[in-house]
Amino acid sequence: MHGDDAMTGLCAALSKAIAAGGRAVLVVVAHGAGSVPREAGAWMIVTAEGQHGTIGGGHLEHESTKLAREAIAGATPASTWLVRFPLAARLGQCCGGVSTVAFTVVDRSAAWLELATACERTSAAFTLVHRLGATTGEPQRMIVTADDSRGSLGGEALDSTAVAAARARLATGGASGLVEVDGASLLVHVVRPRAFDVMLFGNGHVGRALAQVLGAVPCRVRWIDERASDFPASVPANVEVLATDAPVDEIADAPRGAYVVVMTHSHALDFDIVEAALARGDWAYLGLIGSKAKREQFARRLAARGTEETVLARVTCPIGATAGLASKEPGAIAVGVAAELLAVYERLQASAAPTTVRPFSRQRERS
């Protein structure tokens, strides 16, 4: 799994892998000590022929992929086990820390995937709790959300204690890790879907470049333009193309907290989209392509229509300038804009708990 699957979430990628091959291995960093490539909770999915996600690359990922494929080929039961990797002594990696990696064989019996996928679609955090070392009988694992739980670790008392521990981590922003509960060793894998929603208006040179760059960013993109023929034949998996004669109307359907990027072929259309977005005001970012002169012209017109100066100040124009790049090549602008979106997203995540947003519909075209 690679290419257009680049930004598929854990559950969507795992479901796809199981549908294609019947079984896959979920590889998760369970614990890290010292200097390590990735933090606890980092994951990848390994199948017999491909992989998705990363636990840091290098020899650690190579050896983990090899072990995962050996488990698939050897028909290892659907269990979870740990492997400790001293990065310098065993793998020759210069970071020199110790990564403890959990391997979980997952097959079509994984009923928890339905709930996990639903959480992922709505950006709701959830926890996968795996009991380590259990190799007989039913897989001993659970999915725990803020208000639901499914599966079992093998006993009612243990399940109850594990649910409480998992929800405590969800409520307090806790990270993934290894815990001992009632004599059982558990991996508590906290999954917080990080995708944010981008409304990208315009499929010109910069718009096309930005859609490609955002394919490597944890976001969902609705790409909107009047010119259906100008969209490329293929787009990244996290990009939805929408050809419509009324782009401005899409602002009304934008999820709360969306990131709105305006770069159409028409200054008049740009103005109408920005005005509609300002009327809503519940977006996280509103960026407009253009020069300082364009910003001043738009500001004068909007002010004449009654838009307050404090509202206008929230509009980012020119866009991508905070990256400090002098180049005006479409690719360079796209990289700058993507960096700007990520900076805003991370700042908002650090200052407040994420909110659940309504996912985009999958309708492809409107007249």
N, C-alpha and C positions, 0 to 999 in steps of 0.2 A: 504494500500500500504506500503510494507516494504520489508525486505530481499533484493532481487536482484535489487529493485528499488532505493537502497540507494543513488545513485549518479545521478538519473535522474533529469534533470533541471526542473524549474518551469513549463514551457509551455508543455514539453513532459509529465510530470506527470499530469498536469491539463487536457490535451487532453485525456490521458488514463483514468482518473477518470470519465470524462464526457461520454466517449464511453462506459464505463462499467455500470454507474449508471444513466446517463442522466443529472445529476447536481452535483455540488460540491461547496464548499465554500472556497474562497481564503482568508486566514487570514493573515493580514500584520500589523506589528508594525508601527503605523503612527507617534508616538511621544513618547519620553521617557524623564522623568525628574528625576534627582537624580540617585541613584544606581538602575539600571534595568538589567534584564537578557540578553536582546538582544537590538541591535541598531535599529533605524528607518530603515525600509526596509526589516527587517528579516521577513520571511514568512513561512507558512505551508499551505497545502491543506488538507481539511477534507471532507471525504465522509461519507455515512451512516455506513460504516463498517471499515474504516481505515483512516490513515493519512500519510502524507509525508512531510518531512521538519520539522523545529522546530522554535518556537519563544522564546525558552529558557527553556522549561521543567517546572517542578514543578506545583504549583497550578494555575499559570497564564495560562499555556498551557492546563491544565485539564479543567479549567472553560471555556476557549475559545473554546476548542473542544466540550464541552457540548452545548454551545450556538450555535455553527455552526451546530451541528446535529439537534438541535431544529428547526433551520431555514429550514434545508432540509426536516424534517418530516412535518413541518407546511406549506410547499409550499410557503415560503416567496418569493415575487417577486425578480427578478434579480436586486437588488439594492445594494447600499453600505451604511453602517452606522458605527458609532463609539461606542465603550464602553470604559469607563475610569476605570482603575484598580489601586486604591491605594494599593500597594503590601503588606504593613504591616497591614493597617486597614481592608482591605477587604479580603485578602488572607492569611495573617499571614506569609508572606515571609520576611526573615530577611533583604533583600537588601533595603527595605523601600522606594524605589522610586515610581514613578507613570508611568505606561505604558498605553498609549492610543492605542487601537487596532481597526483596521478597518476590517469589515466583508463584503465580496462581494460574493453574490450568482452568480454562473456562470453556464449556461446551453448550450445546443447545438446551441443556437442563437448567440453565441460569435464569430462573424466573424473575430474579431481582432486576434484571436489565430493563424490564418494562418501566418500572418506577424510576430507576436511575435515568433513563432516557427522557422521561417526562420532566424530571428535575432539570436536566441539562438544557432542554428546550426553553425553559422559563428562567434560566439563570439562577435556580434555587440550589443552595448548598446542600450536600448530603454526605453521609459517611458510609464507607464500606468497611465492615468489621470481619476480619478473617481469623479463624482459629488455626494456629500454626501446628503443623505436625500431624493433623488428622488425615489418615489415608484410607480409611475404610468407611463403608456406609455412605450416606448422603453427604455432600459437601457442607462443611460447617462454616457458614458465613451468613451475614445479615446486611441489609441496607437500612440505614436509620436516617430519617429526616426530622424536621422540627416537630412534625405531628403524625408520623407514621413509621412503621418498621415492618420488615418482612424477612423471613428466613429464620434460621436457628443455629446456635453454636453447640447444641447438644443437650441443653438442659434449661428448664424454665427459670431457675434462679440465676444462672449465668446470663441468660438472655436479658433478664430484667436489669441486672447490674451493668451489662455492656451497653444497653440502650441509654441508660442514665449517663454513663461515661461519655458516650458518643455525642449526646445532645449537649452536654456541658462544653465540649470542644466546639460544637457548632455555635453555641450561644456566646462564647467568650472569644471567638476568633482563633481558637487553638489549632495547632498544626498536626500533621500526621505523625505517627510514632508507634513504638512498641510498648505494650503495657501488660502487666500481670493482673488478672482479675479472677478471684476465687480459685487460684491455683492453675489457671489456664493462661497460656501465652497467646496474646492477640496482637494483630496488626490493625491499628485504627487508621484507615486511609481517608482523610478528609478531602473532599472534592468540592472546590468552589469554582463553578464555571465563570470564566472571566470575560466572556464575549460581551462586547458592547455594540450598540446599533448605530450604523452610519447611514445617513441619507446623502447619497452622492448625486448631485444634479449636473449633468453635462457629460457627453461622451466624445469631446474633442481630444486633442493630443494629451493634455495633462490629465483629463478624466480617465482616458484609457490607461495611462501610466499608473495613476493612483489606484485604479481597480486592481491592477496586477500586484502592486506593492502591498495593498491591504490583504491580498491572499495569504500573506505570511504573518498577519497580525490577528490576535484573538478578537475578531469582531464579526458581526453580520452586516453585510452591505446590501442596501437596496439602491441600485444604479438606475437613474431615471433620465430619460431624454425623449424629445419629440421625434428624433430621427432614428427610426428603427433600423434602417439599413447601415447606420454607422457603428452599431455595436459589433464587436468581434464575434467570430464563430464560436469561440469557447472562452469561458471565464473561470476563475477560481471557484472552488466548491462553496465558499462562503459568500459568494456574490449572486444576487438575484437581479436579473435584468427586467426592467419595466419600461416598455415603450408606450407613451401616452400623449394624447393631444392636449392634456391639461396638467402639466407638471406641478403647477402651483397647488392644485387640489391635493397632492400627496402629502403636503405639510399637515393637513388635518388628520391624516392617518398615521403620522409618525409616532413611534412609541415615546412615552415620557422619558426624558433624559437622553434623547438621541443626539448624535453628533451630526450637524447639518453642514455640508460642504457644497458651495454654490460656484459652479464654473461652466455655465452654459455658453452657447454661441452668441447670445443676445444680451446686451446690457439691460434692455427693457425687461426681459424675462428674469434676469438676475435680480433686478430691483423688486419685481413682484414677489419672487420667492422669499427674498430677505424680509420684505414688509409682512408677508404672511407669517413667517417664522417669528418675527418680533411681536406680532399680535398674540401668539401663543405664549412665548416666553419661558416654557418649561423644558427647554433643551439644555444640554450640557455644554455645547460648543456650537457656534455659528460662525463659519468662515466664508469669506468672499474673495475670489481671485481678483487681482487687479492692483493698481498702483495707489499711492497715497492720494493722488488727484481723483481717482475714481471713488475712493472712500469719502473724500470731502464733498464730492458732488452728490453722492447718495445721502450723506448726512444732512446736507442742506435741504434736499427734497423731502426726506423723512421728517425733519424738524418742522418744515412748513406744513406737514400733515398732522402735526401734533405729537410726534414721538419725542419722549423726554431724552435729554442728554445722557442721563445715567443708563438708559436702555441702549442707546446707540453705542455707548462705550463698551458694551459687551461683545460687539461685533469685531471679529478678527479680520483685518484687512490692512496690508497684504497678508496672505496666508503663507505659512512655512518659513517666515522670516526669522523666527526664533532659533532655527537650526544654524543660522549664521552662514548659509551657503550663498555664494555670489552668483553661481550659475543660474541661468534662466532656461536651461534645457528641461523639457517636460519630465524626464526621469528624476532630475535633481529636485525640481519643485515637488514632485510626488513624494520623494523620500522626506523632504522637509515637512510636508503636511502630515504624513504618517507619524513622524516623530512628535509633531505638535499635538496630534490627537492622543497619542500614548501618554505624553506628559500631563495633559489635562486629566485623562482617565486615572492615571496613577495618583495624581494629587487628590482627586475626588474620592478615590478608594481609601486613601490614607486618612481622610478627614471625616468620613461617614460610612456607615454600613451600606452595602449595596442594596438597591431596591429591585424587586421583581418587576420585569417589564413584559409587556405583551409581545410575543414573537411576531415576526412578519408573516403574512400569508404567503403561499407559494404561487399565487396567480402570476402568470408570466407576462401578460399583455392586456392593456386596456385600450379601448378606442376613445 
